[in-house]
Amino acid sequence: MLDVVFEGGRIVDGTGNPWFYGDVGVHDGKIVSIARRVRETAAERIDARGLVVAPGFVDVHAHSDFSLFYDPAIMCKLRQGITTEVTGNCGLSAAPLRDGRLSRMQADICADMEVELKWTTFEEYLECAKAAPLGTNVGWLVGYNTVREWVAGVKPTLTSAEQGLILEVVGRAMEAGALGLSSGLVYEPGNYATVDDLVEVCRVVAGWGGIYSSHTRGLRETLAEGVAEAIEIGRRAEVPVQISHLTPQYGGWDRIQLALDRIDAARAEGVDVCFDLHLDEVGGTSALATLPPWVKEGDVDAMIGRLTDPRMRAQVSAEVREFVGPGTSGFIRHSCWDLLRVASAPGTPDLVGKSFEEIAKVSGKAPIDTYFDIIVANRGKLQLTGLYTPAEEIRRVLAHPRSMVATDAVSPSRTQRVTTPRNYSTMPKLLGRYVREESLLSLEEAVQKITSRPAIRFGLRGRGILAEGFWADVVVFDPVTVGPVVTDEGVMNGEDYPDPYARGILYVAVNGILEIREGRPTGMLAGRPLLRA
């Protein structure tokens, strides 16, 4: 007897082939039958008439390294149809840890989550994750930045012994089952890495059959150059390259076509390079990521001392405009204080949703000084947001045949505000806005970008396609109503979202177990760790 049959739905199997009407039968975690009519007896039959039945969505750029312990269901992903995540991106993984303490970047992404740190090495972390209940399937990348800081701290150059230890630590992570290596080349200490440094470590990754995923050295003025560097690393190390969230940020809006042309040319030359993107026009990050590394040396009090000392503040003010940081750095570089807003500020909650230009007018200070004052008032716990990417640039990248769609998101803690739409709405936005409303992509093309293409890219065997013998990761959605609740405009305006979960995602099965039924969680957790075979 089958466990469940999804009956009469419009089956979009993830391959890119045209949809067809049929039934999908599931038993013991696997898809055992796909036919126009599955007549075997089943414990449950779900009426999917008028709905789309697709493979569970695969999020290849996630940041659930810590939150999977805090929010084992990974609910913000599950309720947008995501059944598989690849985490450990942007050079940041949850391990290794030194002396049971988080690095600054780990602490940023961990936020105020209540996570007990029971590991030191990457291998120990994977054992903890494998023992934890999971709502989605999860695969892991090991973060170059995390490993480098663990080995050598935050400094511009490495000794040969330090480089050798980095290679050893990454090799052990790959042996333990990491899918590959990620880098974050706008974040310290990854921003100090040379091409030679990265080629050497990527050769280790290639030897294990892994992939190199990179938050390149700038998505703004240096966008095309960052793409070219990633391609060069892939060429020399003979490793597949995944360019992360290739959405041009403020200052790089006129550079995206050159970057896409370089990717096309590299593939024509035999370099295996692809990319993913998120769909938010609004983006954000920690204010600390916009500060040059020397400003953050030592503890928080040391940083505050530098920002409150008039002479040192003047130096920081000059350097921060030239610092090649994340997207919010572009607003500072170009003095677009009207576009840069406060997303989360526990020490000054009344400022959430306001631009730094309007805050500065009230304070009577220059915007840059207002910016530093607010960092100080929040002791560095300041999250920023702004209009990163125009919709027309997203459309251009999304339509490219090598693109995949990912969230670049992490489950928020209980006390965090909604500071980005993509935590909740990436996949429904793809299916609602860009398929149903704008017809930029066909339904089959869109589903392929979030199922089989990322699953094959990251070596996730038996996932991403509705086919007999594959794991029963299945999502059923209403093509008429599927869409986001959280919007770019709402986040920019600081709106509260008591129920931020997207519309139209009705059923989600993970390894054959229904975790979402009629749009609501069942409380079942059936995710599995996905380690490199």
C-alpha positions, 0 to 999 in steps of 0.5 A, a space after each residue: 500500500 502506498 503512503 500517499 498519492 497526489 491526484 490529478 495535478 498539473 505535474 511539472 517534473 523539474 526537467 524543463 519538459 512540458 507539464 502534464 496531468 497525472 498522479 504521483 504515488 509515494 511509499 517509504 520516502 520515495 516516489 514509486 509511481 507517476 502515471 495518469 492514474 495511480 490506482 494502488 491503494 494508499 493510506 491518503 489521497 490528496 486532491 491536487 486538481 487545479 494545482 501544480 505538483 512539483 519537486 521540492 524547491 532547492 535553495 543553493 544559497 542559504 545561511 541556516 548553519 546555526 538556525 537549524 538548531 534554533 528553528 529545526 523546522 526551518 519554517 521560513 523556508 519550508 513554507 515557501 516550498 523549500 525542501 533542501 538547502 545548501 548552507 555555509 555560503 559567503 565564506 561563513 560556516 558554523 565551524 571551525 570554532 576556536 575555544 568555543 567562541 564565535 568569530 565576529 562574522 559568525 556572531 553576526 549571522 547567529 544574531 541572538 539565537 539560543 544555540 549551544 555550541 557543542 563543536 569545534 571542528 567542521 567534522 564535529 559540527 556535521 555530527 551535531 547537525 546529523 543528530 539534530 531534527 531537520 525540517 528540510 534536507 541540508 547540505 553544507 559548504 565549508 567557509 573559507 573566511 571561517 577557516 582562514 580566521 580560525 587558522 590565522 586571525 584577521 590579517 593581510 598575509 599568510 605564512 606558508 605554514 598557515 596556508 598549509 593548515 588551511 588546506 588541511 582543515 578544508 581537506 578534512 571538511 571535504 572528507 567529512 562530507 562538505 559539498 564544497 568551499 565558499 568564499 566571501 571576498 568582501 568580508 574579512 579575512 576573505 578580502 585579503 585572499 589572493 587568487 593564488 591562495 584561493 586556487 590552491 585551496 580550490 585544488 583540494 576541493 576539486 580533488 574531492 569532487 566538490 564545488 567552489 561557491 563565491 560571494 565575489 570581490 564586489 557586486 558594485 563597481 567591481 562586479 565584472 572584475 569579481 566575476 572574472 576572478 572567480 572564473 580564473 580560479 575555476 580555470 586554474 583549479 579545475 573546479 566548478 564555480 558557482 557565483 553567488 547572488 549575482 544581483 548588481 548592487 548600487 554602483 554596479 547597475 551598469 555592469 551586469 551585462 559585462 559580467 554575464 558576457 564573461 560567464 558566457 565566454 568562459 563556458 564557451 572556453 570550457 570553464 564550468 561556471 554558473 550562478 544564482 540570484 535572489 529576487 529582492 530589490 531591497 537588500 541589507 546587511 550588518 553595519 559592521 560589514 561596511 567598516 574597514 577591518 582595523 576599526 573592528 579590531 579587539 572587542 566592541 568597546 575598542 571599536 566604539 572608542 575609535 568611532 567616538 574619538 574625533 581624530 580616528 572618526 575622521 580617518 574612518 570617515 575617509 576610509 569607509 567611502 573607499 572600502 570595498 564592502 557589501 551592497 550597503 557600502 555603495 550607498 555610503 560611497 556615493 553619499 546616497 543617505 536617502 536610500 540607506 535605511 535602518 532595518 533593525 536597531 535594538 538600541 534605537 528602535 524608533 529609527 527603524 524604517 527611517 533613512 539616514 538622511 532624515 535622521 541626520 536632518 533631525 540630529 543636525 549632524 552630517 549623515 556620516 556622523 549620524 551613521 557612526 552615532 547610531 552604530 555606537 548607540 546600538 553597540 554594533 548591532 545595527 542592520 541596514 537596508 536599502 534599494 539594492 537592485 532595480 527590478 529590470 536588472 533582476 529580470 535580466 539576470 533571472 532570464 539568463 539560461 544559466 541562472 538559479 534562484 536562491 534565498 540568501 536567507 536565514 531563519 530569524 530569531 524570535 526577537 528579530 524583525 522582518 528585514 528582508 523579503 527573501 527570508 519568506 518570499 523568494 520562491 512564491 515571488 518567482 512563481 507569482 510575479 515572474 511567471 504568472 504576472 509578467 510571463 518572464 519565464 514559463 512555469 517549467 523554466 522557473 521550476 527547473 531553476 529551483 529544482 533539478 538545476 541546483 540539485 545537479 549542480 551541487 551533486 544532490 543525488 535523487 533530488 530535484 526531479 519528480 521521477 520514480 526512484 527519487 526521494 519524495 520531496 514534493 511541493 503542491 501550490 496553487 498557480 493562481 494565488 501563489 505569491 509573497 506577503 512580505 514586499 520590498 516596499 513594506 520592508 523599506 518602510 519598516 512594516 511589521 508582519 505578524 504572519 509573513 509566510 507566503 500564499 499559495 503553498 499548500 502541501 510540502 512533503 520532505 522524504 515522503 512525509 507531509 510537513 505542510 498540509 493545507 498551508 499549515 505545518 503538521 509538526 513532522 520533521 523529516 529532513 536529512 543531512 546531505 553529505 558529499 558522496 
